[in-house]
């Protein structure tokens, strides 16, 4: 199959679809181009004027409004009509619905809630605030396996477009096909540039704790839950095993992907229950960011659980009986197109190179825990349990730990039973999504798919247990409903009296709802205590890998090999620009049949000291040198002539001086996208696994450049997607049909 041809038509359809929806919703063809442009300019002018007026009004409101306490309530002592209406709306309900205008008090309340979530995320991840160069997150060695592609950002300032090629390890690979590392996500990018690659993973995990908490808070807001239920559910999410349990191997992209994908659920509910173009744009943005957040397994779970949720939300009974799709389906289509555009820097190269990418498979899904045991991980808080094979599971906490505790589970059951009619459709959608998550994470659904004629791809999802992380936000959404309904009930007052014989000394009446506060706090303490078993840092040995790596330094760009399987060498090696012959990653380029040969090798086997290539001993390590394993050399029928080479990403420069003509061989994987030139003149590459060209005798300069079309195109499409998203957020009116009491017809079953 010609994937480039298929990809062209897919991209064309996406661009046309996105432009169609944007043009349709901005009414350009209905009003005429000239009138539309004039209208856009008028809209910009109006927006700027409105923004200025709003800023002045807000400043005046803050300056004039005094806050005083009266009868146990907080109110503004000085309010104009607009302020009074806003405060009345807040007192009548629990803040404004999504998309409606917020008053100062609501902003303050939300700011306080977000601050609490941020403080809790910092507390849960406090161990990661240790920025020491040898403070490795738990899981140690696996930490750098997941973070290796982040080092691509370190060469971007040096040579620009050279970062399209990752030439650090394994003969080199295209940078933009890496699904695992999540290096394209904004959090990863910001953390890398501010804190460096090694410490960026710690910041990514703390930020992901916060992001997941905000996602859970957002879900509670969409469901119109009170402050206590939505804030409590958010705090439970931050400390739950769905996040902290994934840190067992130190995989920052795995935690980031759980958090990014959890944002999709409230975005879907907001669009389905309330509608609106801005909600569609919001869903498109979070879909795109979820796709590029890394890891891959969590996104697979999202693909399996979202469609049934959307069907429940968007399909209802028609006026004449039968089923009818809600008219808002067009918004969902637009959101999907927008999400694909935003994720295009990953998706376009991934589709283009899909025929040469491979990973290990498991046709028996033996690493998946059976469904009847998988669900129990929600309430098991024994750390040792997750590191053994009890209850037919793999002995890895990052695959099975999903602890939230009994209290949220009980509240979720109450939510299923007590959900008001206006939330019934949302409740069913959350429950259906929860069920499909566990059908996927247990391997049950994957086994069914694998039996289909086209289902062989399912065998690539070897460790589906990680997908159960998505069950936590759905369960906590139901738990929030149950807690909210419980708090709305009339609770009896408890009367405490202190008396002596017939004389009463003191009498105190206490609302029994305070008992619930104790229960909620104990639930929070349970997840916080359990998270401490996973969220921590530890030193690695040796503590000074950089000084030991000096033994592997070469004059040119030769490949070197530290002890295979010891990831502690990676940070220092990549920061120093070394090229590592072999370093583990869970995917590979199937078109390459061999790894480049190492010029220098560090061994821990004492017997290697007797090998002919033995060079010296450095502490506990034996250094081997194989001088014939040159990175760049010219070979003819009689001899091999070394060349001097420098390599940074996709920029390789080679200087040669050979007495005879021959073939220049550069040990870099020769995938599509490479070009070559000699003394400034373009020359053809010879079809071999390495970068080979014909080399005449004499002194010549050769330049090899990796110039792919897929990654730049993906970046252009992402820019287009962000322009459409930001323009839509700016121009579109707040058209969601909302009420302070929450979803009515859209949310009722």
Secondary structure, DSSP 4 states (H G I P E B T S, - for coil): --HHHHHHHHHHHHHHHHHHHHHHHHTHHHH-HHHHHHHHHHHHHHHHHHHHHHHHHHHHHHHH--EEEETTEEEESS--HHHHHHHHHHHHTTSPPTTSPPPHHHHHHHHHHHHHHHHHHHHHTGGGG---TT-EETTTHHHHHHHGGGGHHHHHHHHGGGGGEE-SBTT-EEGGG--SS-TTSHHHHHHHHHHHHHHHHHHHHHHHHHHHHHHHHHHHHHTT--HHHHHHHHHHHHHSHHHHGGGGGT-HHHHHHHHHHHHHHHHHHHHHHH--HHHHHHHHHHHHHHHTSS-SHHHHHHHHHHHHHHHHHHEEE-TTSSEEE-TTHHHHHHHHHHHHHHTHHHHHHHHHTGGGEEE---TT-TTSPPHHHHGGGGT---GGGGGS-TTT--S-HHHH-----HHHHHHHHHHHHH--GGGHHHHHHHHHHHHHHHHHHTSHHHHHHHTSTTGGGGGG-TTGGGGGHHHHHHHHHHHHHHHHHHHHSPPPEEEEEEEETTEEEEEEEEETHHHHHHHHHHHHHHHHHHHTTTS-EE--SSTTHHHHHGGG--SS--EEEPPTT-GGGHHHHHHTT-EES----SEEETT--SPPPPSEEEE--GGGGGSTTEEEEETTEEEEE-TT--SEEEE-SS-EEE-EEEEETTEEEEEEEESS-EEEEEEEE--TTEEEEETTEEEPPBSSSEEEEEE-SEEEEEEEEE--SHHHHHHHHHHHHHHHHHHHHHHS-------TT--STTT--
